[in-house]
Amino acid sequence: MEIINWLNTEDERRDAAVLLMPRLDYESQLIAVIGLLDSHRQAEMEIEATIKKMESLARRTSGEHAVDMWIENVHQSIYQDAAHSMAAVGMIAPLIESVFDHTFQEVGRLAIGLPPLTTHYRLQNVNRRTWDCHWVLNKDGEWTKSLVKGMVQLIDATDLKAHLPNALAAKLTPTLSALFAYRNKMFHCGFEWPIKEREKFQSELTTSGWPTDWFSKSETDNRPWMFYMSQTFIDHCLTMSAEIIGSIGGFCLERANDGSLRVGGSEPVPAWMKEIEDLS
């Protein structure tokens, strides 16, 4: 599914998602993200064309100036690609995080006083962490802070994944793992990570099972230098974002119809949830 087609097509599920994200304009955010990323892509294409021209000129002339200019353009493009990649992950990752955060907090509010949505152990004893996607609960009752695992556990616990297309549902966990692993590296280490961090990420790319076309890299001395989200992965993440919103809308409609959530209700907010809201 192309993200532009999704935005331009009437979708009951997408519209219904607002009932679980009443304070988040997810559609406007997607449009803004797509617009900026498209301008970055156009800039990259212009730089690629300039580099090709400089390379052609350098091969036709005997002077060093043309060669120096070509090398300078190639060098600068490496950093611009990193800047564009950071912008991409810096917009897509928080969008997905906020979508899940808003959704699960609202589900928690609407579920007050109702039977658990599923028999998943996370939903049996509700507390201030139950609906917080930044935490994951193990079967021994111990809580650990982990955004990706927390999101995935709540997706499983509420059966939200059932509303995703099968092909994307199968890729949900690896997508979130790859996206947030890269986000953490870029936002903690900048463009040029410490060598140990580069080698760790390179090893993760090899052992994680993530598709090989999700990331690309530049090298120096035959070792990893900078890593980038590929256009393939960026497009996949945008499509996944749209499908997640659609799945939330489908989940909302189903739960409203079967009465397992009081969608649109004005139930009181529990003390543990007020504490979370006060900290946000």
MOGIZI-V466219 format. One record per pair of residues at least 6 apart in sequence whose C-alpha atoms are under 7 Angstrom apart, sorted by the first residue. I is the first residue (numbers start at 0). J is the second residue. Records with the same first field share a line. If there is no record, write none. Layout:
I: J ; J
This chain:
0: 238
1: 238
2: 237 ; 238 ; 241
12: 245 ; 248 ; 249
13: 244 ; 245 ; 248
14: 248
15: 248 ; 251 ; 252
16: 244 ; 245 ; 247 ; 248 ; 251
18: 262 ; 263
19: 102 ; 105 ; 106
20: 101 ; 102
32: 90
36: 87
39: 83
50: 69 ; 72 ; 73
53: 65 ; 69
54: 69
56: 65
57: 65 ; 66
81: 190 ; 227
84: 227 ; 228
85: 185
88: 182
89: 182
92: 178 ; 179
95: 240
100: 131 ; 132
103: 130 ; 131
104: 130 ; 131
107: 130
108: 268
109: 260 ; 261 ; 262 ; 264 ; 266
110: 260
115: 122 ; 123
116: 157 ; 259
117: 156 ; 157
119: 156
121: 129 ; 136 ; 156
122: 129
126: 271
127: 271 ; 272
128: 134
132: 146 ; 149 ; 150 ; 153
133: 144 ; 145 ; 146 ; 149
134: 142 ; 143 ; 144 ; 145 ; 146 ; 149
135: 142 ; 143 ; 144 ; 145 ; 148 ; 149 ; 152
136: 142 ; 143
147: 175 ; 176
151: 172
154: 160
159: 246 ; 247 ; 250
160: 168
162: 246 ; 249 ; 250
163: 242 ; 243 ; 246
167: 239
173: 209
190: 225
191: 224 ; 225
197: 223 ; 224
198: 223
212: 229 ; 231
213: 228 ; 229 ; 231 ; 232
214: 226 ; 227 ; 228 ; 229
215: 226 ; 227 ; 228 ; 229
216: 223 ; 224 ; 225 ; 226 ; 227
217: 223 ; 224 ; 225 ; 226
218: 224 ; 225
254: 260
255: 261 ; 262
